[in-house]
Amino acid sequence: MKSTYAYLAIVGSACVGMTIAGLLPAGRAVAQDEVAKAEVTKDWPQWGGDSKRNNVPTAANIPTTWDIGGFDRSSGEWQKEDAENIKWVAALGSQSYGNPVVADGKIFVGTNNGSGYIDRYPSKVDLGCLICFDEATGEFLWQHSSEKLPTGRVHDWPLQGICCAPYIEGKRLWFVTSRGEVRCLDTEGFRDGENNGPYKDEEFTGEKEADTIWIYDMMKNLGVSQHNMCSCSVTCLGDILFVNTSNGVDESHIVIPSTEAPSFIAMDKNTGEVLWTDKSPGTNILHGQWSSPTVAELGGVPQVIFAGGDGWVYSFKADKGTDGKPELLWKFDGNPKTSKWVLGGRGTRNNIIATPVVYDDKVYVAVGQDPEHGEGEGHLWCLDPTKRGDVSAELAMKIEGSQRVPIEHRRIQAVIEEDSEVAVPNPNSAVIWHYSTFDQDEDGEIGFEETMHRSIGTCTIKDDILYIADFSGLLHCLNAQTGKLNWTYDMFAAAWGSALIVNDHVYIGDEDGDVAVFKLSADPDDAEPLEEISMGNSVYSTPIVANGVLYIANKTHLFAITEGGE
């Protein structure tokens, strides 16, 4: 089974450690006629822009049409004369799932070693690569190289590369390697001629090499056994770094070899010291754990929200914890209690690969599976994060005579009705709304375009209009406050990434390599794209905007897109 981790992509960063604005409740969205008055988004230093993970920058004059031009078949060189509105193009590896981030005059992208930028690692050598480019020109600057793990594809799938996005603050960068390490790097690499520390043991210190500040090996120190890939786009609050460890099943897809290893950890960003760990998914991990954490102040409490590999969402108090443990605030089961996990994606129970999003003091998250498992039933939830305890929509109960006895959470199926088990409404539920199907044409039947399918994408929300793409190729547009469906659009190709909203336009890429551009609108008359633009290769990542430039990575190249290509 080929591993698939654009998770980042789910994978796609908080200014100055975490901007205060990134933690405060979302304010009134900026209308089109106010763009000129609003503060233009400069850097985009983490997946989602800030710790709330809502991919909605502010900018003017972002193109809605472009042409990537061509590439010379023999040399691979970009032919700029055939392009329109393209500022520059940078070659990535042969498979790219990591979302670009922009900070400190540089762009950082996770990929593999298909371009062979470093002489000691020609392109035939398989690596996980975090590549740094110059923001203005797209020139290659330096690369962090993660050699493949000797344990092979069970932990480090061939050609997948780095599938997460880093977090940038000042001259420091934090990310998770394909080897299950959390690393802090100097954003200058060794181009500044300095070996910043405390880590000083780099064997290679040429100007194309990464300069490591500290390393924490989660496999060695915590006993983590990642499934196929370690991928988490980390985030931060003050000096606290939050990480999903990617602990998962083994090659049998049945056994969890490290049930005692943590799934979520908090670290001191300056030293790499682990502050607390949590193993809540435990023996109930379904497959892998590739989601990324979200941080926001909700109900007056700083919360870090993790999506677990058991299909549950967990919220902890975003602090240093007590005696190595965090304070659990609430937990939520993202699946109906009668849903069932079946190997290879043949069941109805899902895990969560998408990153939770915070908008207007609410939490939004969709369930899904590894795209290699194919299409299937999905669910999108809007939650009230001020609730406490088990805030699931339902509770699992066993009928014993006239009594209903709570059932402990089980991995495969929470409620087996033929065994006198029932799902009952939870009076403590945090569900504001739930979207799975909607009879939009009121014909009494639920069609393909009226169904929410599995998704690995995050929600993107502005002016109470929510967009989310699913792996069956539908882009769903809903009212973020009520969950009412506005419209759906069939892209006829799977979507791995998430939507971008900027300048009253919506951008979404797909596996066929097209980027569809829509008007930001809840009106069903605007459900057709304004443009569908070919990127020449599969788009597994999410478009972003920084400093007035639109960036889109396809499978092999990163494109900087501006009006006039200047």
C-alpha positions as CSV (number, residue, x, y, z in Angstrom):
1,M,0.0,0.0,0.0
2,K,1.4,3.3,-1.0
3,S,1.4,5.8,1.9
4,T,-0.3,9.1,1.3
5,Y,0.6,12.0,3.5
6,A,-0.3,15.5,2.3
7,Y,-1.4,15.9,5.8
8,L,-0.7,18.2,6.5
9,A,-1.0,18.6,4.7
10,I,-3.2,18.4,6.2
11,V,-1.2,19.1,5.9
12,G,0.0,23.5,5.4
13,S,2.3,29.1,11.3
14,A,2.3,31.6,14.0
15,C,4.0,35.0,13.7
16,V,6.5,35.9,16.5
17,G,6.0,32.6,18.3
18,M,2.2,33.1,18.2
19,T,0.7,36.4,17.5
20,I,-1.9,37.6,20.0
21,A,-4.3,38.0,17.1
22,G,-3.9,34.4,16.2
23,L,-5.2,33.4,19.7
24,L,-8.0,35.9,20.1
25,P,-11.5,35.2,18.9
26,A,-12.0,35.7,15.2
27,G,-13.3,39.2,14.5
28,R,-15.6,40.4,11.7
29,A,-14.2,39.2,8.4
30,V,-12.8,41.8,6.0
31,A,-15.1,42.7,3.2
32,Q,-13.9,43.2,-0.4
33,D,-14.1,47.0,-0.2
34,E,-12.1,47.0,3.0
35,V,-9.1,45.0,1.7
36,A,-7.2,48.2,1.1
37,K,-7.8,49.3,4.7
38,A,-6.9,46.0,6.3
39,E,-3.4,45.0,7.3
40,V,-2.0,42.9,4.4
41,T,-0.8,39.5,5.4
42,K,3.0,39.4,5.3
43,D,4.6,36.2,6.3
44,W,2.7,32.9,6.4
45,P,4.9,31.1,9.0
46,Q,2.9,27.9,9.7
47,W,0.3,25.6,8.3
48,G,-2.9,27.6,8.2
49,G,-1.2,30.9,8.8
50,D,-1.6,31.0,12.6
51,S,-2.6,28.5,15.3
52,K,-6.3,28.7,14.5
53,R,-5.4,27.1,11.1
54,N,-8.0,29.0,9.0
55,N,-6.3,29.6,5.6
56,V,-7.7,33.2,5.1
57,P,-4.9,35.8,4.5
58,T,-5.6,39.4,3.5
59,A,-4.2,40.7,0.1
60,A,-5.2,42.6,-2.9
61,N,-4.6,42.0,-6.6
62,I,-4.1,38.2,-6.3
63,P,-4.5,36.7,-9.8
64,T,-7.5,34.6,-10.6
65,T,-6.0,33.4,-13.9
66,W,-2.5,32.3,-14.9
67,D,-0.6,30.0,-17.2
68,I,2.3,28.0,-15.8
69,G,4.1,27.9,-19.1
70,G,6.1,24.9,-20.2
71,F,9.3,22.9,-19.3
72,D,12.0,21.8,-21.7
73,R,11.8,18.1,-22.0
74,S,15.5,17.5,-22.0
75,S,16.7,19.9,-19.4
76,G,13.6,20.4,-17.3
77,E,14.1,24.1,-17.4
78,W,11.1,26.4,-17.1
79,Q,10.2,28.3,-20.3
80,K,9.0,31.6,-18.9
81,E,8.1,33.1,-22.2
82,D,5.1,30.7,-22.4
83,A,3.9,31.7,-18.9
84,E,1.4,34.3,-17.7
85,N,1.4,35.8,-14.2
86,I,4.2,33.5,-13.0
87,K,7.0,35.3,-11.0
88,W,9.2,32.3,-10.7
89,V,9.2,28.5,-10.5
90,A,11.3,26.3,-8.2
91,A,11.8,22.5,-8.7
92,L,10.8,20.3,-5.9
93,G,11.2,16.5,-5.6
94,S,9.3,13.8,-7.5
95,Q,6.5,13.7,-4.9
96,S,5.6,16.7,-2.8
97,Y,2.9,16.7,-0.1
98,G,4.3,19.3,2.3
99,N,2.6,22.7,2.3
100,P,4.8,25.8,1.8
101,V,5.3,28.4,4.5
102,V,6.9,31.8,4.2
103,A,9.0,33.7,6.7
104,D,12.2,35.6,7.1
105,G,12.5,36.3,3.4
106,K,12.4,32.5,2.7
107,I,10.0,29.8,1.6
108,F,10.2,26.3,3.2
109,V,8.7,23.2,1.5
110,G,8.6,19.5,2.4
111,T,9.3,17.1,-0.4
112,N,11.7,14.3,-1.4
113,N,15.1,14.3,-3.0
114,G,14.0,14.2,-6.6
115,S,15.9,17.4,-7.5
116,G,19.2,16.3,-5.9
117,Y,20.1,19.8,-4.8
118,I,23.0,18.6,-2.6
119,D,26.0,16.9,-4.3
120,R,26.5,14.3,-1.7
121,Y,22.9,13.2,-2.2
122,P,22.2,12.8,-5.9
123,S,18.6,12.5,-6.9
124,K,18.7,8.7,-6.9
125,V,19.2,8.8,-3.1
126,D,15.8,8.7,-1.4
127,L,15.5,11.3,1.4
128,G,13.0,13.3,3.3
129,C,13.8,16.9,2.4
130,L,12.9,20.3,3.9
131,I,14.0,22.7,1.2
132,C,14.6,26.4,1.7
133,F,14.2,28.9,-1.2
134,D,14.7,32.6,-1.5
135,E,11.3,34.3,-1.3
136,A,12.1,36.9,-4.0
137,T,13.7,34.8,-6.6
138,G,12.9,31.1,-5.9
139,E,16.7,30.4,-5.7
140,F,17.6,27.3,-3.7
141,L,19.3,28.2,-0.5
142,W,19.7,25.1,1.7
143,Q,18.2,21.8,2.6
144,H,17.7,19.6,5.6
145,S,18.1,15.9,4.6
146,S,16.5,13.0,6.5
147,E,18.0,9.7,5.5
148,K,15.5,6.8,5.3
149,L,15.0,4.7,8.4
150,P,16.6,1.2,8.3
151,T,13.3,-0.3,9.4
152,G,11.8,0.4,6.0
153,R,8.4,1.3,4.8
154,V,6.5,0.4,7.9
155,H,8.0,3.5,9.4
156,D,9.3,5.5,6.4
157,W,7.6,4.9,3.1
158,P,9.7,5.2,0.0
159,L,9.7,8.5,-1.9
160,Q,7.2,10.2,0.5
161,G,9.6,12.8,1.7
162,I,8.7,15.4,4.3
163,C,4.9,15.7,4.4
164,C,4.4,18.4,7.0
165,A,4.9,22.1,7.2
166,P,7.4,23.7,9.6
167,Y,6.6,26.5,12.1
168,I,8.8,29.6,11.9
169,E,9.6,32.2,14.5
170,G,12.3,34.8,13.9
171,K,15.5,32.9,13.0
172,R,14.2,29.6,14.3
173,L,12.3,26.8,12.6
174,W,10.6,23.7,14.1
175,F,9.4,20.6,12.2
176,V,8.9,16.9,12.4
177,T,11.2,14.8,10.2
178,S,10.3,11.5,8.4
179,R,12.5,9.8,10.9
180,G,10.2,10.6,13.8
181,E,12.3,13.5,15.2
182,V,11.3,17.0,16.3
183,R,14.0,19.3,15.1
184,C,14.8,23.0,15.7
185,L,16.8,24.6,12.9
186,D,18.4,28.0,12.2
187,T,16.5,29.5,9.2
188,E,19.8,30.7,7.8
189,G,21.2,27.2,7.5
190,F,25.0,27.3,7.3
191,R,24.9,30.1,4.7
192,D,25.7,32.6,7.5
193,G,28.9,30.7,8.3
194,E,27.8,30.0,11.9
195,N,27.1,26.7,13.7
196,N,24.4,27.7,16.1
197,G,23.7,25.4,19.0
198,P,23.6,23.8,21.4
199,Y,23.8,21.0,18.9
200,K,27.2,21.2,17.2
201,D,27.7,17.7,15.8
202,E,26.7,18.3,12.1
203,E,29.1,16.4,9.9
204,F,28.5,18.6,6.9
205,T,28.5,22.4,7.2
206,G,28.6,23.7,3.7
207,E,26.3,26.6,2.7
208,K,23.7,24.2,1.3
209,E,23.3,22.3,4.6
210,A,20.9,22.8,7.5
211,D,22.1,24.1,10.8
212,T,20.4,22.1,13.6
213,I,19.8,23.8,17.0
214,W,18.4,20.7,18.8
215,I,17.0,17.3,18.1
216,Y,14.5,15.2,19.9
217,D,14.0,11.6,18.7
218,M,10.5,10.4,19.5
219,M,11.1,6.8,18.4
220,K,14.1,6.4,20.6
221,N,13.0,8.5,23.6
222,L,9.3,7.8,23.7
223,G,9.0,4.4,22.0
224,V,6.8,5.8,19.2
225,S,6.2,3.5,16.3
226,Q,4.9,5.7,13.4
227,H,2.9,4.0,10.6
228,N,4.5,4.6,7.2
229,M,5.3,8.3,8.0
230,C,5.8,10.7,10.8
231,S,4.0,13.9,9.8
232,C,2.7,16.7,12.0
233,S,2.7,20.4,11.2
234,V,3.6,21.7,14.7
235,T,2.3,24.8,16.4
236,C,3.2,26.9,19.4
237,L,1.9,29.0,22.3
238,G,4.6,31.2,23.9
239,D,7.5,28.8,24.6
240,I,5.4,25.6,24.3
241,L,5.5,23.5,21.1
242,F,2.7,21.1,20.5
243,V,3.3,17.9,18.5
244,N,1.3,14.8,17.3
245,T,3.7,11.9,17.4
246,S,2.2,9.8,14.6
247,N,2.2,6.6,16.7
248,G,0.3,3.9,14.8
249,V,-0.2,0.3,13.8
250,D,2.4,-2.1,12.3
251,E,2.6,-3.6,8.8
252,S,-0.3,-6.0,9.7
253,H,-2.6,-3.0,10.2
254,I,-4.0,-4.8,13.2
255,V,-1.3,-4.7,15.9
256,I,-0.4,-1.4,17.7
257,P,3.2,-2.2,18.7
258,S,3.6,0.8,21.1
259,T,0.3,1.2,22.9
260,E,2.1,2.9,25.8
261,A,3.8,5.5,23.6
262,P,2.3,9.0,23.6
263,S,0.2,10.3,20.8
264,F,0.4,14.0,21.8
265,I,3.3,15.9,23.5
266,A,4.2,19.4,24.6
267,M,7.8,20.6,24.5
268,D,9.9,23.6,25.4
269,K,10.6,25.1,22.0
270,N,13.9,26.5,23.2
271,T,15.4,23.4,24.6
272,G,13.4,20.4,23.2
273,E,12.5,19.3,26.8
274,V,9.3,17.3,26.9
275,L,6.9,19.0,29.2
276,W,4.0,16.5,29.1
277,T,2.8,13.5,27.1
278,D,-0.6,11.9,26.5
279,K,-1.5,8.5,25.2
280,S,-5.3,8.8,25.1
281,P,-5.9,7.0,21.8
282,G,-3.9,4.1,23.3
283,T,-5.1,0.7,22.1
284,N,-7.8,2.3,19.9
285,I,-5.6,3.7,17.2
286,L,-7.2,2.7,13.9
287,H,-4.3,3.2,11.5
288,G,-1.9,6.2,11.8
289,Q,-2.0,9.6,13.4
290,W,-1.1,12.4,11.0
291,S,-3.2,15.3,12.0
292,S,-1.8,18.6,13.3
293,P,-2.7,20.5,16.5
294,T,-4.7,23.7,16.8
295,V,-4.3,26.3,19.5
296,A,-6.7,29.1,20.5
297,E,-8.2,30.8,23.6
298,L,-11.7,29.5,23.8
299,G,-14.1,30.4,26.6
300,G,-11.3,32.2,28.4
301,V,-9.0,29.2,28.4
302,P,-6.0,28.5,26.1
303,Q,-6.7,25.2,24.5
304,V,-4.6,22.9,22.3
305,I,-6.8,20.6,20.2
306,F,-5.6,17.3,18.9
307,A,-7.3,15.0,16.4
308,G,-6.5,11.4,17.4
309,G,-6.0,8.3,15.4
310,D,-9.0,6.7,17.2
311,G,-11.3,9.2,15.5
312,W,-11.7,11.3,18.7
313,V,-10.9,15.0,19.1
314,Y,-9.1,15.9,22.4
315,S,-8.7,19.3,23.9
316,F,-6.1,20.0,26.6
317,K,-5.3,23.1,28.5
318,A,-2.5,24.7,26.5
319,D,0.1,25.0,29.3
320,K,3.0,23.1,30.8
321,G,0.8,20.6,32.5
322,T,1.4,19.1,36.0
323,D,3.9,16.2,36.7
324,G,4.3,15.5,33.0
325,K,0.6,15.3,32.3
326,P,-1.9,17.7,30.7
327,E,-5.3,18.7,31.9
328,L,-7.9,17.2,29.6
329,L,-10.8,19.7,29.0
330,W,-13.0,17.7,26.7
331,K,-13.1,14.9,24.2
332,F,-15.4,14.2,21.2
333,D,-16.0,11.0,19.1
334,G,-16.1,12.0,15.5
335,N,-17.9,8.9,14.4
336,P,-21.5,7.5,14.9
337,K,-21.3,4.9,17.7
338,T,-22.6,2.1,15.3
339,S,-19.9,2.8,12.7
340,K,-17.4,0.0,12.2
341,W,-13.7,0.0,11.3
342,V,-12.9,-2.5,8.6
343,L,-9.4,-3.0,7.1
344,G,-8.6,-1.3,3.8
345,G,-11.3,1.4,4.2
346,R,-14.2,-0.9,3.7
347,G,-16.0,0.2,6.9
348,T,-17.8,3.3,8.1
349,R,-15.6,4.2,11.0
350,N,-13.0,6.9,10.2
351,N,-9.9,8.4,11.9
352,I,-9.1,12.1,11.5
353,I,-6.3,13.3,9.3
354,A,-7.6,16.9,8.8
355,T,-6.5,19.7,11.2
356,P,-9.2,21.2,13.4
357,V,-10.0,24.8,12.6
358,V,-11.2,27.5,15.0
359,Y,-13.5,30.3,13.7
360,D,-15.8,32.5,15.8
361,D,-15.0,30.5,19.0
362,K,-16.1,27.3,17.4
363,V,-14.2,24.2,16.4
364,Y,-14.7,22.6,13.0
365,V,-13.3,19.2,12.0
366,A,-14.0,16.5,9.4
367,V,-13.2,12.8,9.6
368,G,-11.5,10.7,6.9
369,Q,-9.0,8.0,6.1
370,D,-5.7,7.4,4.2
371,P,-6.7,8.3,0.6
372,E,-5.4,4.8,-0.4
373,H,-8.5,3.4,1.4
374,G,-10.7,5.1,-1.2
375,E,-14.0,6.9,-0.9
376,G,-16.5,6.5,1.9
377,E,-18.9,8.0,4.4
378,G,-17.8,11.2,6.0
379,H,-18.9,13.7,8.7
380,L,-18.2,17.3,9.4
381,W,-18.7,18.7,12.9
382,C,-19.1,22.1,14.4
383,L,-18.4,22.0,18.2
384,D,-18.7,24.2,21.2
385,P,-15.3,24.1,22.9
386,T,-16.6,25.5,26.2
387,K,-18.1,22.2,27.2
388,R,-16.2,19.8,29.4
389,G,-15.8,16.0,29.7
390,D,-17.2,13.6,27.0
391,V,-19.0,15.9,24.7
392,S,-19.7,13.4,21.9
393,A,-23.0,13.5,20.1
394,E,-23.9,10.0,21.5
395,L,-23.0,7.7,24.4
396,A,-22.5,4.0,24.1
397,M,-24.6,1.9,26.4
398,K,-25.2,-1.8,27.2
399,I,-28.8,-2.8,28.1
400,E,-28.8,-4.9,31.2
401,G,-32.3,-5.6,32.3
402,S,-33.9,-2.2,33.0
403,Q,-30.5,-0.5,33.2
404,R,-28.2,1.1,30.7
405,V,-24.5,0.7,31.6
406,P,-21.9,2.8,29.9
407,I,-19.5,1.0,27.6
408,E,-15.8,1.8,27.5
409,H,-14.5,3.0,24.1
410,R,-13.6,0.2,21.7
411,R,-11.4,0.3,18.7
412,I,-13.5,-1.5,16.0
413,Q,-17.1,-0.6,16.9
414,A,-18.4,1.3,19.9
415,V,-21.9,-0.1,19.7
416,I,-23.0,-3.5,18.4
417,E,-26.7,-3.4,18.3
418,E,-27.2,-7.2,18.1
419,D,-25.5,-7.5,21.4
420,S,-28.1,-5.4,23.2
421,E,-26.0,-2.2,22.9
422,V,-27.4,1.2,22.0
423,A,-26.3,4.7,21.2
424,V,-28.2,7.3,23.2
425,P,-28.1,11.1,22.8
426,N,-25.5,12.7,25.0
427,P,-27.0,15.5,27.2
428,N,-23.6,17.0,27.5
429,S,-23.0,17.1,23.7
430,A,-20.9,19.9,22.3
431,V,-22.4,19.5,18.8
432,I,-23.6,22.8,17.3
433,W,-24.3,21.2,14.0
434,H,-23.4,18.1,12.0
435,Y,-23.2,17.7,8.3
436,S,-23.3,14.3,6.5
437,T,-26.1,14.5,4.0
438,F,-28.6,17.2,2.9
439,D,-31.6,16.8,0.6
440,Q,-30.8,20.0,-1.2
441,D,-33.3,19.5,-4.1
442,E,-35.9,18.1,-1.7
443,D,-36.7,15.1,-3.9
444,G,-36.7,12.7,-0.9
445,E,-33.5,11.1,-2.0
446,I,-29.8,11.7,-1.1
447,G,-27.6,12.0,-4.2
448,F,-23.8,11.9,-4.6
449,E,-23.6,15.7,-4.5
450,E,-25.7,15.8,-1.4
451,T,-23.3,13.7,0.6
452,M,-20.2,14.5,2.8
453,H,-17.5,12.0,2.0
454,R,-14.2,11.2,3.7
455,S,-12.0,14.2,3.8
456,I,-8.4,14.9,4.8
457,G,-8.8,18.7,4.2
458,T,-9.4,21.4,6.7
459,C,-12.3,23.9,6.7
460,T,-11.7,27.4,5.4
461,I,-14.1,30.1,6.6
462,K,-14.8,33.8,5.9
463,D,-17.9,35.9,6.3
464,D,-19.6,32.8,7.8
465,I,-19.1,30.9,4.5
466,L,-17.4,27.6,5.0
467,Y,-15.6,25.6,2.3
468,I,-14.3,22.0,2.6
469,A,-13.3,19.6,-0.1
470,D,-13.7,15.8,0.2
471,F,-11.8,12.9,-1.2
472,S,-14.7,12.1,-3.6
473,G,-14.0,15.4,-5.4
474,L,-16.8,17.5,-4.0
475,L,-16.3,21.1,-2.8
476,H,-18.9,21.8,-0.1
477,C,-20.0,25.3,0.7
478,L,-22.0,25.7,4.0
479,N,-23.2,28.3,6.4
480,A,-20.6,28.2,9.2
481,Q,-23.1,29.1,11.9
482,T,-25.9,26.7,11.0
483,G,-24.3,24.0,8.9
484,K,-26.9,24.5,6.2
485,L,-25.6,23.5,2.8
486,N,-25.4,26.4,0.3
487,W,-24.1,24.3,-2.6
488,T,-21.6,21.6,-3.8
489,Y,-19.4,21.5,-6.8
490,D,-18.0,18.3,-8.3
491,M,-14.4,18.7,-9.3
492,F,-14.3,15.1,-10.8
493,A,-11.0,14.6,-9.0
494,A,-10.0,13.9,-5.4
495,A,-9.0,16.8,-3.3
496,W,-6.0,16.2,-0.9
497,G,-5.5,19.8,0.3
498,S,-7.7,22.6,1.6
499,A,-9.2,25.8,0.2
500,L,-7.6,29.2,0.3
501,I,-9.8,32.3,0.6
502,V,-8.2,35.6,-0.3
503,N,-9.5,38.8,-1.9
504,D,-13.1,37.4,-2.0
505,H,-12.0,34.5,-4.1
506,V,-11.6,30.8,-3.2
507,Y,-8.9,28.5,-4.6
508,I,-8.8,24.7,-4.4
509,G,-6.5,22.2,-6.1
510,D,-7.1,18.6,-7.0
511,E,-5.4,15.3,-7.9
512,D,-5.8,15.9,-11.6
513,G,-3.6,19.0,-11.3
514,D,-6.3,21.7,-11.7
515,V,-6.9,24.7,-9.4
516,A,-10.5,25.9,-9.4
517,V,-11.1,29.5,-8.6
518,F,-14.6,30.5,-7.2
519,K,-16.2,33.8,-6.2
520,L,-16.6,33.9,-2.4
521,S,-20.3,33.4,-2.3
522,A,-23.1,31.4,-0.6
523,D,-25.3,31.8,-3.7
524,P,-25.9,28.6,-5.6
525,D,-25.6,30.6,-8.8
526,D,-21.9,31.0,-7.9
527,A,-21.3,27.3,-7.6
528,E,-19.4,27.1,-10.9
529,P,-15.8,28.1,-10.9
530,L,-14.7,31.3,-12.5
531,E,-11.6,29.5,-13.8
532,E,-10.1,26.0,-13.8
533,I,-6.3,26.3,-14.3
534,S,-4.0,23.4,-15.0
535,M,-0.9,23.2,-12.9
536,G,0.6,20.5,-15.1
537,N,0.7,17.9,-12.3
538,S,-1.2,16.7,-9.3
539,V,-1.8,19.4,-6.6
540,Y,-1.6,17.6,-3.2
541,S,-1.0,20.8,-1.2
542,T,-3.0,23.9,-0.2
543,P,-2.5,27.3,-1.9
544,I,-1.2,30.1,0.3
545,V,-0.6,33.8,0.1
546,A,2.2,35.8,1.7
547,N,3.4,39.4,0.9
548,G,1.0,39.7,-2.0
549,V,2.1,36.5,-3.8
550,L,0.1,33.4,-4.4
551,Y,2.1,30.1,-3.9
552,I,0.9,26.8,-5.3
553,A,3.0,23.6,-5.2
554,N,2.2,20.8,-7.5
555,K,3.8,17.3,-7.3
556,T,7.1,18.5,-8.7
557,H,7.3,22.3,-8.6
558,L,6.5,25.4,-6.6
559,F,5.0,28.4,-8.4
560,A,5.0,32.0,-7.3
561,I,2.0,33.7,-8.9
562,T,1.6,37.5,-9.2
563,E,-0.1,40.0,-11.5
564,G,2.2,40.4,-14.5
565,G,4.7,37.9,-13.1
566,E,6.6,40.7,-11.4
